[in-house]
């Protein structure tokens, strides 16, 4: 997802390991980032604009989720999708930025580091 930050073009991404699709915009949209003013579409630049703080927050959150998705994918190959998702789905609800740490802790307990 192309993003203008202080006039500079940056990219936010989270690649689905199964499809190879960048789903950053979907995640941001699902969490209201396009309706609450975090991101504003700039038609001239064909990109979204945001503050540096917003960009950095989303960059970090998406990177944490990307690392988690990659780990889940690797564990699913080794232990089976159903077994891994039993652990993932057993984790309660957390804020978006805290969710990867909580799921990783459960995966550590179930499968080791």
C-alpha positions as CSV (number, residue, x, y, z in Angstrom):
1,X,0.0,0.0,0.0
2,X,1.5,3.3,-1.1
3,X,1.6,5.9,1.6
4,X,2.8,9.6,1.5
5,X,4.5,10.6,4.7
6,X,5.7,14.2,4.8
7,X,5.7,14.2,1.0
8,X,7.8,11.0,0.7
9,X,6.3,7.8,-0.7
10,X,6.6,4.8,1.6
11,X,5.1,1.3,1.5
12,X,3.1,-0.5,4.1
13,X,2.8,-4.2,3.5
14,X,1.8,-7.5,5.0
15,X,2.0,-10.3,2.6
16,X,-0.3,-13.3,3.0
17,X,2.0,-16.3,3.0
18,X,-0.6,-18.4,1.3
19,X,-1.6,-16.1,-1.5
20,X,1.3,-13.7,-1.8
21,X,-1.2,-10.8,-1.6
22,X,-0.4,-7.6,0.2
23,X,-3.3,-7.3,2.6
24,X,-2.1,-4.2,4.5
25,X,-5.0,-2.1,3.2
26,X,-7.5,-4.7,4.2
27,X,-6.2,-4.9,7.7
28,X,-6.0,-1.1,8.1
29,X,-9.6,-0.9,6.7
30,X,-10.9,-3.6,9.0
31,X,-9.6,-1.5,12.0
32,X,-11.1,1.7,10.8
33,X,-7.9,3.4,9.5
34,X,-9.6,4.8,6.5
35,X,-12.7,6.2,8.2
36,X,-11.2,7.7,11.4
37,X,-8.8,10.0,9.6
38,X,-5.6,8.0,10.1
39,X,-5.2,7.7,6.3
40,X,-6.6,10.1,3.7
41,X,-6.5,9.3,0.0
42,X,-4.7,11.7,-2.2
43,X,-6.0,11.3,-5.7
44,X,-3.2,13.3,-7.3
45,X,-0.5,11.0,-5.8
46,X,-2.7,7.8,-6.1
47,X,-1.6,7.1,-2.5
48,X,-2.8,7.5,1.1
49,X,-1.4,10.1,3.3
50,X,-0.7,9.9,7.0
51,X,1.4,11.3,9.8
52,X,4.9,9.9,10.5
53,X,3.6,8.6,13.8
54,X,0.6,6.8,12.2
55,X,2.9,5.3,9.5
56,X,5.4,4.1,12.1
57,X,2.7,2.5,14.3
58,X,1.2,0.7,11.4
59,X,4.6,-0.3,10.0
60,X,5.5,-1.9,13.4
61,X,2.1,-3.6,13.9
62,X,2.1,-5.0,10.4
63,X,5.7,-6.3,10.7
64,X,4.7,-8.0,14.0
65,X,1.7,-9.6,12.4
66,X,3.8,-10.6,9.3
67,X,6.3,-12.4,11.5
68,X,3.5,-14.1,13.3
69,X,1.8,-15.2,10.1
70,X,5.1,-16.5,8.8
71,X,5.7,-18.5,12.0
72,X,2.2,-19.9,11.9
73,X,2.7,-21.0,8.3
74,X,6.0,-22.7,9.2
75,X,4.5,-24.5,12.2
76,X,1.5,-25.6,10.2
77,X,3.8,-27.3,7.7
78,X,5.5,-29.1,10.6
79,X,2.6,-29.9,12.9
80,X,-0.5,-29.5,10.7
81,X,-2.8,-26.6,10.2
82,X,-5.5,-27.9,12.5
83,X,-3.1,-28.4,15.4
84,X,-1.5,-25.0,15.1
85,X,-4.8,-23.2,14.7
86,X,-6.2,-24.9,17.8
87,X,-3.5,-23.0,19.8
88,X,-3.9,-19.8,17.8
89,X,-7.7,-19.8,18.4
90,X,-7.3,-20.6,22.1
91,X,-5.8,-17.1,22.6
92,X,-8.3,-14.5,23.9
93,X,-9.0,-11.1,22.4
94,X,-6.2,-8.6,22.5
95,X,-5.7,-5.1,21.0
96,X,-4.2,-5.4,17.5
97,X,-0.7,-4.3,18.6
98,X,-0.7,-6.8,21.4
99,X,-2.1,-9.8,19.6
100,X,1.1,-11.2,18.0
101,X,2.9,-11.3,21.4
102,X,0.0,-13.2,23.0
103,X,-0.3,-15.7,20.2
104,X,3.5,-16.2,20.0
105,X,3.5,-16.9,23.8
106,X,0.9,-19.6,23.3
107,X,2.8,-21.0,20.3
108,X,6.0,-21.0,22.4
109,X,4.3,-23.0,25.1
110,X,2.7,-25.5,22.7
111,X,5.6,-26.0,20.3
112,X,8.7,-24.5,22.0
113,X,10.7,-21.6,20.6
